[in-house]
Amino acid sequence: MTCRHSPPSHDPAAPIDRRTFLTASGAGVASGAALVAGGLASEARASDNPTYAEPAKPGLPPSTMALTKGRAALLVVDPQIDFLSPDGVTWGVVGQSVTEHNVVDNLGRLFRAAKAADMPVVISPHYYYPHDHRWEFEGALEKTMHSIGMFDRPGPLDVSGLEGSGADFMPQYKDFIFDGQTIIASPHKVYGPEQNDAALQLRKLRVDQIVLAGMSANLCVESHLRSFLENGFEVAVVRDATAGAKVPEGDGYLAALINFRMIANAVWSTDEAVERIDRLAG
């Protein structure tokens, strides 16, 4: 049974509870979430959706990024139940995108390829503790995450109730994550890795190339991308191993995809990323 801390809302005038967020806001989002929950989601993947298709005549130069053994690592952001499972508190708004892009399976393929190639794997998780709920100011999504108890744990040294909760890792990834080799960084707190040790761990391994995937596209993944780029890393984003919320304010995945194309060193599909990682196994 999922154990979840229930934080106080910071905005009593407009509280956002877990039930409201799970059912999503807006008819379009709600209907999409219902399709996913009912197992009737479209079989289409990102490459089949014209909204996300690569431009027929690109205006930007092609990527020249090539992975080098010993210099490259897989970094996965927030591979946690609250983002990737119908049991998670955000499924009502991210579930349609997660399903459309086949994110859960694609992340599994990346983990498997990286382990087969003896490639370092780093997890950048997201956890909130009771003291984080005393913040005096928050952005819109921070406010939402805290209100619905997303990624909540009772304390930094307390793992009671973690197993199977929204803050826990997806069960299908645990063999990869708990193999004694994967680096689990300290938690990031808003969106980027500035508050955790992911960059330090990579630098200590002399890694300067990152294959980046996880959740969610326009928030934590894009923030990790920007931070690592600013710190001198070469970063390839795996475009169908991430997803975003679809809310009345917009499609988070589409917002991120545009920026991935403009600022990442490369934007690959899972097929492309796995093929490139496989070349390092020899």
C-alpha positions in Angstrom: 0.0 0.0 0.0 1.3 3.4 -0.9 2.2 5.6 2.1 2.1 9.3 1.4 2.8 12.4 3.5 0.0 15.0 3.3 1.6 18.5 3.2 -0.4 21.6 3.9 -1.3 23.7 0.9 0.5 27.0 0.6 -2.3 28.7 -1.2 -5.6 28.2 0.8 -7.4 30.4 -1.6 -6.8 27.9 -4.5 -5.8 24.6 -3.0 -4.8 21.8 -5.4 -5.5 18.4 -4.0 -4.4 15.0 -5.2 -7.8 14.0 -6.5 -8.2 17.2 -8.5 -4.8 16.7 -10.1 -5.2 13.0 -10.8 -8.5 13.7 -12.7 -6.7 16.6 -14.5 -8.1 20.0 -15.5 -9.7 20.7 -18.8 -11.9 18.5 -20.9 -9.1 17.6 -23.4 -6.7 16.5 -20.8 -9.3 14.6 -18.8 -10.4 12.7 -21.9 -6.8 11.8 -22.8 -6.1 10.6 -19.3 -9.3 8.5 -19.4 -8.2 6.8 -22.6 -4.9 5.9 -21.0 -6.5 4.7 -17.8 -9.0 2.6 -19.8 -6.3 1.0 -21.9 -7.6 2.6 -25.1 -4.7 5.0 -25.7 -3.6 5.4 -29.2 -0.9 3.1 -30.4 0.7 6.0 -32.2 4.2 7.0 -31.0 5.9 10.4 -31.1 7.3 9.7 -34.6 3.7 9.1 -35.9 2.4 12.4 -34.5 2.8 15.3 -37.0 2.9 17.8 -34.1 6.2 16.3 -33.0 7.7 15.3 -36.5 11.1 16.5 -37.4 11.0 19.4 -39.9 11.1 18.4 -43.6 13.7 21.1 -44.2 15.7 21.7 -41.1 17.0 25.2 -40.6 19.6 24.2 -38.0 22.9 22.3 -38.6 22.9 18.5 -38.0 24.5 17.1 -34.8 28.1 15.7 -35.0 28.0 14.2 -31.5 29.6 10.7 -31.2 29.8 8.8 -28.0 33.3 7.8 -26.8 33.8 4.8 -24.5 34.9 6.0 -21.1 33.6 9.5 -21.6 29.9 8.8 -21.8 27.2 8.0 -19.3 23.4 7.5 -19.2 21.7 9.9 -16.9 18.0 9.3 -16.0 15.9 11.9 -14.3 13.0 11.0 -12.0 12.3 7.3 -13.1 9.7 7.3 -10.3 6.2 6.0 -9.8 4.6 9.5 -9.5 5.6 10.2 -13.1 5.6 6.9 -14.9 2.8 4.8 -13.4 -1.0 5.0 -13.5 -0.6 4.8 -9.7 1.4 8.1 -9.7 -0.2 11.4 -8.7 0.6 13.1 -12.0 -0.8 10.4 -14.3 -3.9 12.4 -15.1 -1.8 15.0 -16.9 1.3 13.1 -18.1 -0.1 9.7 -18.7 -1.2 10.4 -22.3 2.3 11.6 -23.2 4.1 8.8 -21.4 2.0 6.3 -23.3 2.2 8.0 -26.6 6.0 8.1 -26.5 6.4 4.6 -25.0 8.6 6.1 -22.3 8.5 3.3 -19.7 9.7 0.7 -22.2 12.2 3.0 -23.8 13.8 3.9 -20.5 14.1 0.2 -19.9 15.9 -0.3 -23.2 18.3 2.5 -22.4 19.1 1.0 -19.0 19.7 -2.4 -20.6 21.9 -1.1 -23.3 24.0 1.0 -20.9 24.6 -1.9 -18.6 25.5 -4.2 -21.5 28.1 -1.6 -22.6 29.5 -1.2 -19.1 28.5 2.5 -19.4 28.1 4.5 -16.2 24.5 5.1 -15.2 23.4 8.0 -12.9 20.0 8.5 -11.5 18.9 12.1 -10.5 15.9 11.5 -8.3 13.4 14.0 -6.9 12.4 13.8 -3.2 10.6 16.2 -0.9 10.9 16.1 2.9 8.7 17.9 5.5 11.1 20.8 5.7 10.7 21.4 1.9 7.0 22.1 2.6 7.9 25.2 4.6 9.1 27.1 1.6 7.7 30.6 1.6 7.5 31.0 -2.2 7.0 28.7 -5.1 6.4 28.6 -8.8 3.2 27.2 -10.2 4.4 23.6 -10.7 6.3 23.7 -7.4 3.1 24.7 -5.7 1.3 21.9 -7.4 3.9 19.2 -6.6 3.8 20.1 -2.9 0.1 20.3 -2.8 -0.4 16.8 -4.2 2.3 15.2 -2.1 4.5 14.4 -5.1 7.8 12.5 -4.3 7.1 12.9 -0.6 9.2 11.1 2.0 9.1 11.5 5.8 12.8 12.6 5.9 16.2 12.4 4.2 17.3 9.5 6.4 13.9 7.8 6.7 12.9 5.3 4.1 9.8 4.1 5.9 6.8 3.9 3.5 9.1 4.4 0.4 8.6 1.0 -1.1 5.8 1.2 -3.6 5.1 4.8 -2.9 5.0 7.6 -5.6 8.6 8.5 -4.6 9.9 4.9 -5.3 11.6 3.9 -8.5 9.5 2.0 -11.1 9.8 -1.7 -10.2 11.0 -2.7 -13.7 14.1 -0.5 -13.3 15.2 -1.7 -9.8 17.4 -4.5 -11.0 19.4 -1.9 -13.0 19.4 0.8 -10.4 20.2 -1.5 -7.4 23.0 -3.5 -9.1 25.7 -2.0 -6.9 27.1 0.0 -9.9 24.5 2.7 -10.6 25.0 6.1 -9.0 22.0 7.4 -7.2 22.6 11.1 -6.8 21.3 13.2 -4.0 17.8 14.6 -4.8 17.3 17.7 -6.9 14.7 20.0 -5.4 13.1 22.1 -8.1 13.9 21.1 -11.7 17.7 21.3 -12.3 20.7 19.4 -10.8 22.2 22.4 -9.1 21.3 21.2 -5.7 22.5 17.6 -6.1 25.8 15.8 -6.8 25.1 14.4 -10.3 27.7 16.7 -12.0 30.3 15.9 -9.3 29.8 12.2 -9.7 30.2 12.5 -13.5 33.3 14.7 -13.2 34.9 12.2 -10.8 34.5 9.5 -13.4 36.0 11.8 -16.1 32.6 11.7 -17.9 31.8 14.7 -20.2 29.2 13.1 -22.4 25.6 12.5 -21.2 22.8 10.6 -22.8 19.8 12.2 -21.0 16.4 10.8 -20.5 13.6 10.6 -17.9 10.9 12.9 -16.7 9.6 15.4 -17.3 10.5 16.9 -20.6 10.1 20.7 -20.2 10.8 20.7 -16.5 13.5 18.5 -14.9 14.9 17.1 -18.2 15.3 20.4 -19.9 16.6 22.0 -16.7 19.2 19.2 -16.4 20.1 19.7 -20.1 20.7 23.5 -19.6 22.7 23.1 -16.5 25.0 20.4 -17.8 25.6 22.3 -21.1 26.5 25.4 -19.1 29.0 23.3 -17.1 30.8 22.0 -20.2 29.1 18.6 -20.8 28.1 17.3 -24.2 24.5 16.2 -24.0 22.2 14.1 -26.2 18.5 14.1 -25.3 16.5 10.9 -26.0 13.3 12.4 -27.3 11.0 9.4 -26.9 12.4 8.5 -23.4 10.7 11.6 -21.9 7.2 13.0 -21.8 5.4 16.1 -20.5 2.1 17.3 -19.0 -0.8 18.2 -21.3 -2.7 20.9 -19.5 -4.9 23.9 -20.7 -1.7 26.0 -20.5 0.0 23.9 -23.2 1.8 20.7 -24.2 4.9 20.4 -22.0 6.5 17.9 -24.4 6.2 20.1 -27.4 7.6 23.0 -25.5 10.6 21.0 -24.5 11.1 19.4 -28.0 11.6 22.8 -29.6 14.3 23.7 -27.1 16.0 20.3 -27.3 16.4 20.8 -31.0 17.8 24.3 -30.5 20.2 23.8 -27.6 21.2 20.1 -27.1 24.3 18.7 -28.8 22.1 15.9 -30.2 18.4 14.8 -30.1 18.1 11.0 -30.7 15.3 8.5 -30.7 15.7 5.5 -28.4 16.6 3.3 -31.4 19.4 5.7 -32.3 20.6 6.0 -28.7 20.7 2.3 -28.2 22.5 1.7 -31.4 25.2 4.2 -30.4 25.5 2.8 -26.9 25.8 -0.7 -28.3 28.8 0.3 -30.3 30.6 1.0 -27.0 30.1 -2.6 -25.9 32.9 -4.0 -28.1 
